[in-house]
């Protein structure tokens, strides 16, 4: 049922299946074991796109998007060894971060509204004079540039 790599785990789990037809059954198995696995939320199939976690389609045109994303309960880390640091996840503590950008091409400003971390790469590319629409993730994900830049 699983493909490359079968999963990537830490403070979230990314699961790739051989066939997208297996997504409902795999998600149901995870849901049945959610208490034992300390699962808070399971995003499967199209729910991944709806949650803004990637662009999932039944024909898997974007192989970087997993078939299932598992968000464990706060404080739970999935690991086979040990973990001394995190690289981000889906919880508020992972997604609400300060971001500073400095470049002579950027006008000084402060944004008080919501800024998604997915908007950082397009900002950097724009500051370097590149077209962010060249990034597949920007195009497919409908990522908007940071306001004012």
Secondary structure, DSSP 8 states (H G I E B T S, - for coil): -EEEEEEEESSSEEEEES-GGGHHHHHHHHHHTTTTTTEEEEEETHHHHHTTS----TT-S-TTS-SEEEEE-TT----SS--S-----SSHHHH--------TTS------S---THHHHHHHHHHTT--GGGSHHHHHHT----TT-
